Amino acid sequence: MPDSFVLDGATIGIFLLVTVAMGGSAAWMTGSGLARGWRPLWHCALALLLIAGVTRFLHYALFEGTLLSGPAYAVDALFVLAVGALAYRFTRAGQMTRQYAWLYERTGPLSWRDRAAAP
């Protein structure tokens, strides 16, 4: 897909660099770090909304995007929230099955179950 995709003046390359690469990696580290600290998910959501604001600022400061653009912020926020929530759940599933191995077993990358409920 050429640079014909434009959201608020940003081409697909700029979107991939700032939102996906930079914002996504910050979101992954934030979600994983807050899960490791046993923080609730809503703490993660608040931090990720701030990261979405930072990505919007980077679009503005580096590539002359619009700073206060609701639709562009919404796209950034949705992506960052999705990546952060995925990291949070992935990390939490690992924690539960490692630290409470006698109680829980992992059933997938994002889930676990009680050992007593296992067939």
MDTraj code that builds the backbone (N, CA, C; nanometers):
import mdtraj as md
import numpy as np

residues = "MET PRO ASP SER PHE VAL LEU ASP GLY ALA THR ILE GLY ILE PHE LEU LEU VAL THR VAL ALA MET GLY GLY SER ALA ALA TRP MET THR GLY SER GLY LEU ALA ARG GLY TRP ARG PRO LEU TRP HIS CYS ALA LEU ALA LEU LEU LEU ILE ALA GLY VAL THR ARG PHE LEU HIS TYR ALA LEU PHE GLU GLY THR LEU LEU SER GLY PRO ALA TYR ALA VAL ASP ALA LEU PHE VAL LEU ALA VAL GLY ALA LEU ALA TYR ARG PHE THR ARG ALA GLY GLN MET THR ARG GLN TYR ALA TRP LEU TYR GLU ARG THR GLY PRO LEU SER TRP ARG ASP ARG ALA ALA ALA PRO".split()
xyz = np.array([
    [0.0845, -0.1165, 0.0000],
    [0.0000, 0.0000, 0.0000],
    [0.0899, 0.1239, 0.0000],
    [0.0835, 0.2071, -0.1005],
    [0.1690, 0.3252, -0.1076],
    [0.1274, 0.4277, -0.0027],
    [0.1935, 0.5411, -0.0066],
    [0.1673, 0.6465, 0.0906],
    [0.0365, 0.7184, 0.0638],
    [-0.0627, 0.6499, 0.0118],
    [-0.1915, 0.7122, -0.0144],
    [-0.2785, 0.7146, 0.1108],
    [-0.2481, 0.6276, 0.2090],
    [-0.3222, 0.6269, 0.3347],
    [-0.2816, 0.7489, 0.4158],
    [-0.3779, 0.8325, 0.4477],
    [-0.3474, 0.9536, 0.5241],
    [-0.4492, 0.9665, 0.6360],
    [-0.4014, 0.9822, 0.7564],
    [-0.4852, 1.0112, 0.8721],
    [-0.4282, 1.1354, 0.9375],
    [-0.4997, 1.2448, 0.9263],
    [-0.4568, 1.3694, 0.9876],
    [-0.3204, 1.4147, 0.9347],
    [-0.2963, 1.3956, 0.8084],
    [-0.1722, 1.4412, 0.7474],
    [-0.0558, 1.3436, 0.7607],
    [-0.0740, 1.2333, 0.8325],
    [0.0347, 1.1375, 0.8525],
    [0.0219, 1.0239, 0.7520],
    [0.1288, 0.9938, 0.6844],
    [0.1281, 0.8820, 0.5912],
    [0.1401, 0.7512, 0.6690],
    [0.1260, 0.6419, 0.6004],
    [0.1324, 0.5108, 0.6647],
    [0.2703, 0.4881, 0.7269],
    [0.3749, 0.5382, 0.6639],
    [0.5100, 0.5217, 0.7185],
    [0.5272, 0.5932, 0.8516],
    [0.4766, 0.7145, 0.8596],
    [0.4850, 0.7901, 0.9846],
    [0.3999, 0.7230, 1.0920],
    [0.2820, 0.6774, 1.0543],
    [0.1959, 0.6072, 1.1494],
    [0.2652, 0.4818, 1.2021],
    [0.3264, 0.4040, 1.1128],
    [0.3951, 0.2821, 1.1556],
    [0.5136, 0.3129, 1.2469],
    [0.5861, 0.4191, 1.2166],
    [0.7011, 0.4549, 1.2986],
    [0.6586, 0.5036, 1.4365],
    [0.5731, 0.6039, 1.4406],
    [0.5409, 0.6683, 1.5682],
    [0.4409, 0.5866, 1.6495],
    [0.3283, 0.5542, 1.5911],
    [0.2228, 0.4884, 1.6688],
    [0.2522, 0.3406, 1.6902],
    [0.2854, 0.2701, 1.5834],
    [0.3026, 0.1253, 1.5962],
    [0.4358, 0.0907, 1.6636],
    [0.5453, 0.1433, 1.6124],
    [0.6764, 0.1054, 1.6672],
    [0.7030, 0.1712, 1.8026],
    [0.6952, 0.3028, 1.8069],
    [0.7292, 0.3728, 1.9315],
    [0.6195, 0.3600, 2.0369],
    [0.4963, 0.3899, 1.9982],
    [0.3856, 0.3802, 2.0932],
    [0.3569, 0.2371, 2.1337],
    [0.3638, 0.1458, 2.0380],
    [0.3388, 0.0057, 2.0683],
    [0.4420, -0.0540, 2.1623],
    [0.5687, -0.0209, 2.1427],
    [0.6710, -0.0742, 2.2324],
    [0.6589, -0.0137, 2.3716],
    [0.6279, 0.1141, 2.3811],
    [0.6060, 0.1758, 2.5124],
    [0.4835, 0.1151, 2.5804],
    [0.3790, 0.0876, 2.5035],
    [0.2587, 0.0264, 2.5591],
    [0.2866, -0.1147, 2.6089],
    [0.3643, -0.1910, 2.5335],
    [0.3976, -0.3274, 2.5754],
    [0.4761, -0.3256, 2.7061],
    [0.5757, -0.2388, 2.7149],
    [0.6554, -0.2310, 2.8368],
    [0.5725, -0.1838, 2.9556],
    [0.4821, -0.0899, 2.9317],
    [0.3966, -0.0398, 3.0391],
    [0.3010, -0.1480, 3.0875],
    [0.2332, -0.2143, 2.9962],
    [0.1407, -0.3203, 3.0353],
    [0.2098, -0.4331, 3.1093],
    [0.3241, -0.4728, 3.0598],
    [0.3985, -0.5803, 3.1234],
    [0.4518, -0.5380, 3.2607],
    [0.5029, -0.4173, 3.2690],
    [0.5576, -0.3683, 3.3954],
    [0.4520, -0.3520, 3.5029],
    [0.3377, -0.3001, 3.4668],
    [0.2312, -0.2839, 3.5655],
    [0.1734, -0.4183, 3.6081],
    [0.1696, -0.5139, 3.5191],
    [0.1252, -0.6482, 3.5572],
    [0.2253, -0.7126, 3.6524],
    [0.3549, -0.6967, 3.6242],
    [0.4570, -0.7521, 3.7139],
    [0.4509, -0.6895, 3.8524],
    [0.4073, -0.5637, 3.8594],
    [0.3929, -0.4971, 3.9889],
    [0.2595, -0.5252, 4.0561],
    [0.1786, -0.6154, 4.0008],
    [0.0486, -0.6548, 4.0534],
    [-0.0485, -0.5374, 4.0632],
    [-0.0351, -0.4430, 3.9734],
    [-0.1293, -0.3304, 3.9679],
    [-0.2567, -0.3749, 3.8962],
    [-0.3692, -0.3096, 3.9284],
    [-0.4928, -0.3444, 3.8571],
    [-0.4900, -0.2934, 3.7130],
    [-0.5761, -0.3500, 3.6315],
    [-0.5792, -0.3158, 3.4892],
    [-0.6139, -0.1696, 3.4652],
    [-0.6953, -0.1094, 3.5511],
    [-0.7319, 0.0304, 3.5275],
    [-0.6127, 0.1233, 3.5433],
    [-0.5133, 0.0882, 3.6250],
    [-0.3901, 0.1682, 3.6310],
    [-0.3203, 0.1654, 3.4954],
    [-0.3213, 0.0485, 3.4351],
    [-0.2600, 0.0316, 3.3036],
    [-0.3323, 0.1165, 3.1997],
    [-0.4649, 0.1174, 3.2054],
    [-0.5429, 0.1947, 3.1079],
    [-0.5119, 0.3440, 3.1191],
    [-0.5006, 0.3951, 3.2404],
    [-0.4675, 0.5376, 3.2571],
    [-0.3292, 0.5702, 3.2010],
    [-0.2328, 0.4848, 3.2293],
    [-0.0974, 0.5072, 3.1784],
    [-0.0943, 0.4994, 3.0259],
    [-0.1715, 0.4081, 2.9696],
    [-0.1725, 0.3925, 2.8243],
    [-0.2396, 0.5104, 2.7548],
    [-0.3388, 0.5705, 2.8170],
    [-0.3995, 0.6910, 2.7591],
    [-0.2990, 0.8061, 2.7559],
    [-0.2127, 0.8122, 2.8564],
    [-0.1055, 0.9132, 2.8546],
    [-0.0048, 0.8842, 2.7432],
    [0.0264, 0.7571, 2.7224],
    [0.1173, 0.7204, 2.6131],
    [0.0563, 0.7574, 2.4790],
    [-0.0734, 0.7408, 2.4640],
    [-0.1405, 0.7819, 2.3401],
    [-0.1262, 0.9323, 2.3198],
    [-0.1332, 1.0100, 2.4269],
    [-0.1102, 1.1543, 2.4175],
    [0.0323, 1.1863, 2.3753],
    [0.1266, 1.1084, 2.4234],
    [0.2662, 1.1286, 2.3838],
    [0.2855, 1.0968, 2.2358],
    [0.2233, 0.9915, 2.1877],
    [0.2365, 0.9606, 2.0450],
    [0.1743, 1.0716, 1.9600],
    [0.0634, 1.1268, 2.0063],
    [0.0012, 1.2392, 1.9335],
    [0.0965, 1.3583, 1.9326],
    [0.1643, 1.3841, 2.0464],
    [0.2607, 1.4934, 2.0515],
    [0.3784, 1.4672, 1.9581],
    [0.4247, 1.3439, 1.9495],
    [0.5354, 1.3122, 1.8587],
    [0.4958, 1.3334, 1.7133],
    [0.3725, 1.2990, 1.6789],
    [0.3241, 1.3280, 1.5433],
    [0.3294, 1.4781, 1.5165],
    [0.2903, 1.5553, 1.6151],
    [0.2885, 1.7015, 1.6025],
    [0.4298, 1.7595, 1.5966],
    [0.5150, 1.7202, 1.6898],
    [0.6471, 1.7801, 1.7021],
    [0.7433, 1.7375, 1.5920],
    [0.7352, 1.6140, 1.5494],
    [0.8327, 1.5636, 1.4522],
    [0.7856, 1.5718, 1.3076],
    [0.6535, 1.5598, 1.2871],
    [0.6039, 1.5492, 1.1506],
    [0.4938, 1.6487, 1.1164],
    [0.4794, 1.7528, 1.1974],
    [0.3848, 1.8611, 1.1725],
    [0.2398, 1.8137, 1.1637],
    [0.2054, 1.7144, 1.2429],
    [0.0673, 1.6685, 1.2513],
    [-0.0130, 1.7611, 1.3408],
    [-0.1415, 1.7381, 1.3475],
    [-0.2270, 1.8187, 1.4331],
    [-0.2188, 1.7658, 1.5758],
    [-0.1920, 1.8549, 1.6698],
    [-0.1778, 1.8125, 1.8088],
    [-0.3121, 1.7734, 1.8686],
    [-0.4115, 1.8578, 1.8542],
    [-0.5423, 1.8336, 1.9147],
    [-0.6412, 1.7837, 1.8103],
    [-0.6266, 1.6579, 1.7753],
    [-0.7143, 1.5950, 1.6781],
    [-0.7811, 1.4749, 1.7443],
    [-0.9112, 1.4848, 1.7664],
    [-0.9836, 1.3767, 1.8320],
    [-0.9772, 1.2439, 1.7596],
    [-1.0061, 1.2408, 1.6283],
    [-0.9998, 1.1119, 1.5576],
    [-0.8589, 1.0510, 1.5569],
    [-0.7576, 1.1338, 1.5399],
    [-0.6209, 1.0814, 1.5389],
    [-0.5822, 1.0298, 1.6772],
    [-0.6218, 1.1016, 1.7828],
    [-0.5952, 1.0545, 1.9188],
    [-0.6687, 0.9236, 1.9446],
    [-0.7910, 0.9128, 1.8966],
    [-0.8683, 0.7902, 1.9156],
    [-0.7998, 0.6699, 1.8511],
    [-0.7462, 0.6888, 1.7311],
    [-0.6743, 0.5792, 1.6638],
    [-0.5499, 0.5414, 1.7437],
    [-0.4731, 0.6414, 1.7839],
    [-0.3536, 0.6146, 1.8648],
    [-0.3907, 0.5446, 1.9952],
    [-0.4949, 0.5948, 2.0616],
    [-0.5351, 0.5383, 2.1904],
    [-0.5844, 0.3947, 2.1758],
    [-0.6640, 0.3664, 2.0742],
    [-0.7136, 0.2299, 2.0543],
    [-0.5988, 0.1316, 2.0322],
    [-0.5027, 0.1720, 1.9505],
    [-0.3899, 0.0830, 1.9234],
    [-0.3073, 0.0613, 2.0501],
    [-0.2745, 0.1693, 2.1193],
    [-0.1917, 0.1604, 2.2390],
    [-0.2635, 0.0812, 2.3487],
    [-0.3929, 0.1032, 2.3659],
    [-0.4685, 0.0285, 2.4659],
    [-0.4734, -0.1205, 2.4333],
    [-0.4878, -0.1540, 2.3075],
    [-0.4914, -0.2948, 2.2677],
    [-0.3580, -0.3633, 2.2956],
    [-0.2485, -0.2991, 2.2588],
    [-0.1165, -0.3588, 2.2809],
    [-0.0870, -0.3689, 2.4301],
    [-0.1171, -0.2639, 2.5051],
    [-0.0915, -0.2655, 2.6488],
    [-0.1742, -0.3693, 2.7218],
    [-0.3003, -0.3841, 2.6855],
    [-0.3856, -0.4848, 2.7488],
    [-0.3378, -0.6259, 2.7149],
    [-0.2934, -0.6458, 2.5926],
    [-0.2391, -0.7756, 2.5527],
    [-0.1145, -0.8091, 2.6351],
    [-0.0254, -0.7140, 2.6505],
    [0.0960, -0.7359, 2.7301],
    [0.0625, -0.7621, 2.8761],
    [-0.0340, -0.6873, 2.9279],
    [-0.0767, -0.7045, 3.0671],
    [-0.1284, -0.8460, 3.0893],
    [-0.2162, -0.8916, 3.0038],
    [-0.2766, -1.0236, 3.0205],
    [-0.1742, -1.1354, 2.9991],
    [-0.0850, -1.1182, 2.9012],
    [0.0190, -1.2173, 2.8752],
    [0.1095, -1.2319, 2.9973],
    [0.1495, -1.1197, 3.0545],
    [0.2369, -1.1217, 3.1718],
    [0.1646, -1.1788, 3.2923],
    [0.0394, -1.1393, 3.3122],
    [-0.0370, -1.1880, 3.4276],
    [-0.0586, -1.3382, 3.4195],
    [-0.0840, -1.3928, 3.3019],
    [-0.1011, -1.5376, 3.2872],
    [0.0277, -1.6100, 3.3251],
    [0.1398, -1.5555, 3.2856],
    [0.2675, -1.6159, 3.3239],
    [0.2915, -1.6085, 3.4732],
    [0.2580, -1.4963, 3.5336],
    [0.2750, -1.4811, 3.6780],
    [0.1915, -1.5821, 3.7554],
    [0.0657, -1.5919, 3.7201],
    [-0.0252, -1.6793, 3.7939],
    [0.0192, -1.8249, 3.7861],
    [0.0666, -1.8670, 3.6715],
    [0.1044, -2.0079, 3.6565],
    [0.2438, -2.0376, 3.7111],
    [0.3316, -1.9380, 3.7172],
    [0.4637, -1.9586, 3.7758],
    [0.4601, -1.9484, 3.9276],
    [0.3962, -1.8459, 3.9804],
    [0.4003, -1.8223, 4.1243],
    [0.3009, -1.9078, 4.2026],
    [0.1967, -1.9517, 4.1355],
    [0.0965, -2.0361, 4.2001],
    [0.0773, -2.1638, 4.1191],
    [0.1884, -2.2317, 4.0950],
    [0.1866, -2.3498, 4.0080],
    [0.1003, -2.4622, 4.0644],
    [0.0853, -2.4715, 4.1962],
    [0.0034, -2.5753, 4.2558],
    [-0.1471, -2.5461, 4.2430],
    [-0.1813, -2.4198, 4.2127],
    [-0.3217, -2.3827, 4.1985],
    [-0.3686, -2.3704, 4.0540],
    [-0.2800, -2.3216, 3.9670],
    [-0.3212, -2.2861, 3.8307],
    [-0.2315, -2.3508, 3.7266],
    [-0.2900, -2.3760, 3.6108],
    [-0.2129, -2.4207, 3.4955],
    [-0.2501, -2.3335, 3.3762],
    [-0.1546, -2.3113, 3.2914],
    [-0.1753, -2.2246, 3.1751],
    [-0.2536, -2.2993, 3.0684],
    [-0.3529, -2.2313, 3.0111],
    [-0.4322, -2.2932, 2.9056],
    [-0.4084, -2.2274, 2.7705],
    [-0.3299, -2.1238, 2.7679],
    [-0.2978, -2.0520, 2.6450],
    [-0.2086, -1.9348, 2.6786],
    [-0.1707, -1.8567, 2.5804],
    [-0.0812, -1.7449, 2.6083],
    [-0.1450, -1.6367, 2.6959],
    [-0.2785, -1.6297, 2.6998],
    [-0.3450, -1.5238, 2.7748],
    [-0.4369, -1.5755, 2.8845],
    [-0.4357, -1.7049, 2.9117],
    [-0.5340, -1.7581, 3.0074],
    [-0.4742, -1.8680, 3.0934],
    [-0.5418, -1.8933, 3.2054],
    [-0.5068, -1.9995, 3.2970],
    [-0.6354, -2.0525, 3.3596],
    [-0.6246, -2.1674, 3.4269],
    [-0.7403, -2.2240, 3.4943],
    [-0.6958, -2.2930, 3.6234],
    [-0.7933, -2.3225, 3.7082],
    [-0.7662, -2.3951, 3.8330],
    [-0.7201, -2.5371, 3.8001],
    [-0.6241, -2.5852, 3.8741],
    [-0.5808, -2.7239, 3.8527],
    [-0.6910, -2.8216, 3.8917],
    [-0.7705, -2.7879, 3.9898],
    [-0.8786, -2.8763, 4.0335],
    [-0.9849, -2.8922, 3.9256],
    [-1.0025, -2.7899, 3.8416],
    [-1.1024, -2.7956, 3.7358],
    [-1.0511, -2.8670, 3.6111],
    [-0.9230, -2.8997, 3.6088],
    [-0.8667, -2.9660, 3.4905],
    [-0.9189, -3.1094, 3.4820],
    [-0.9499, -3.1549, 3.3605],
    [-0.9996, -3.2935, 3.3446],
    [-0.8918, -3.3963, 3.3649],
])
top = md.Topology()
chain = top.add_chain()
for i, resn in enumerate(residues, 1):
    res = top.add_residue(resn, chain, resSeq=i)
    for name in ("N", "CA", "C"):
        top.add_atom(name, md.element.get_by_symbol(name[0]), res)
traj = md.Trajectory(xyz[None], top)
